[in-house]
Amino acid sequence: MPLSIQEIIDLRVLAESSEVEFKLAGGKNGKGQLPNDFWSSYSAMANGRGGWVILGVKEENREFIPVGVVDVEKVKTDLFNQLNDRDRISVNVISDNDVQTVELQGCIVLAIHIPPATRKQKPVHLKKSPFNGNTYHRSYEGDRVCTDEQIKLMLAEQLHDSRDNEVLSEHYSFTDDIDLDSLKAYRNVFAAHKPSHPFLEVDLFHFFKKIGGWRKDRETGKEGITVAGILMFGTWDAITATRPNYFVDYQERPEAKTEQRWIDRVFYDGSWSGNLFDFYRTVYKKLTADLKVPFKLEDGQRKADTPVHTALREALINCIVHADFSERVPILVVKRPDLFGFRNPGLMRLPLEDVIKSAANGVTVSDCRNQTLQGMFLLIGLSERAGSGIPKIYSGWNSVNWRIPTLQERIEPAQTILELNTASLIPEETTQQLRLIFGNKVSELNTLELLIVTTTLVDGWINHERACQLTTLHSREVTLVLPRLESRGFLVAHGEQKQKSYTLPGVTLPSPDEVFALASFPNALTSKSSLTYKEESLTHKEESLTHKECRDEVGRFISDDLDKPYIESLELLSSDFKDDLMARSQLARDSKRLSSELFRNIIIDICKDQYLYIGVLGELLGRTNQNIRQNHLKEMVQEGSISMAFPHTPNSPKQGYTTKVQ
């Protein structure tokens, strides 16, 4: 049963924690009508993580104003009639329990919860064809038309329970395209694990067939190497011919930083096969090389495995067997002093929150994308039964009291990221610091509350998104606990709705307006509600040119509240410094078809040692602000390659971006 909406505070809960759309739904006669743009939101939310459409409420100046739907029964009837019309929409994911009629401030509104569609139901599309602009997805709180590539991926997921058992053409051969050394090494591991198994009685080729590397399609009679066989044991040329986007990468980085610097790296360089089995064997040893193994006897023999070893093994195998190798994103495994990171191409096949909740409760849920690969690992004892991998990762990390694993998805390009932080959940010195601030009240906090308050102390601030990463509970639970901590005096709120952040009492986070009181931002960024401020900004601009302590020697704005200089206007820079920035970004301005990787490298380069305002970035890179923000900056912030000047107000029009500390 979805969230029951009973009062305005529940709408705020939705606005802060879920994807939500507010629509008036008045119709031509004002009595109520299902709006036409409802269906694009329906398609987008069903194809994503679900969401809400609230009819009869308008959002104005961050306030929710119920205006009501006059003939609510007519709208509700029309909704279900169209939901069951296949000429209108491809599938109905809504039940009666998902539609609520609610009285808010004397007005009747209709709240429609749209659950995420199952893999077998996607793509959810308008009309009869998913193509020609009929399929949508959610991106940056808006409904976007899916590309043909995105639609084809959803169709492939719908049709195939396992994406790796496809039989390849007869042009792939066992002798030419399989790395026999890799296969022999696998067979040796298999023999050690199951020394009397009947698979060991046959020759190498038939062994390869037994484990799923070669298959005959009973429907078509087609016989040959499977995709799994090539990915697991193939040569590099055969793998990339099968899956052109295939790439695997391991990086060991020396510090708790995100820059692309490493002291050890594993990727295909011609010196090894590049296949998944060899990648696993090499990388797992490197991941666990520094782990301390306590002395423990089991059946008279020393046990070399610990729950942390198990967690890392399961994380690496999960990264492989759940990967969508048709996506552009490579598999990436990172080892740093502070964490282990695992990224695989493709989104999860099950709702993310369901997976996290099940993992925390030790419940097994699974919908593996590459079931043949999973079976190959299972045969040599390197994978648990289906669905138990994620719970073992969580329990392994919990066994040493490390921070809760962070599991997240990114839509564009599709990828799943698991971070295993090795920091202690709550260091003793932090607990002592909290006791100095709050006294015995600290003992009143439950686990989630203590995590939130601790994170706020360490980071200086927290918001809803950051708090959700600290727990496996549903995001609504986080939304409710934050105001509760505020009312009890542990937190102080700043801002409103999606801009809201929290600090400890007595801690102030300067707003962009306060920081830039003397900076010469373009007039478009000043408050529209204050004519006085607009007029004064002209004076401020003149003052800023002569206010020596506000500018460094090259004309960048300086503030005690910022850890780096800030560039809000190229015109205020010295000519040499401006020319240098223009030269370093020239390639982006000259080429409108620059690869995303190269474009982002330019951003990282010009943002070093300073914050750049989005308007300055647009001028340097020759792109619109919206293009840079939507296609690059948001993801770069998420992955940690750049950071914001004001992370507690992420949507500020005066936001600046800098490269993470090198």
Beta strands, then each sheet from edge to edge (+ up, - down):
strand 1: 20-23
strand 2: 51-55
strand 3: 57-60
strand 4: 63-66
strand 5: 99-104
strand 6: 107-114
strand 7: 136-139
strand 8: 142-145
strand 9: 214-216
strand 10: 223-225
strand 11: 248-252
strand 12: 264-267
strand 13: 297-298
strand 14: 301-302
strand 15: 331-335
strand 16: 339-345
strand 17: 406-410
strand 18: 415-421
strand 19: 492-494
strand 20: 501-503
strand 21: 566-567
strand 22: 611-613
strand 23: 642-644
strand 24: 656-659
sheet 1: 1+ 2+ 6- 5+
sheet 2: 3+ 4-
sheet 3: 7+ 8-
sheet 4: 9+ 10-
sheet 5: 12+ 11- 15- 16+ 18- 17+
sheet 6: 13+ 14-
sheet 7: 19+ 20-
sheet 8: 21+ 22+ 24- 23+
end
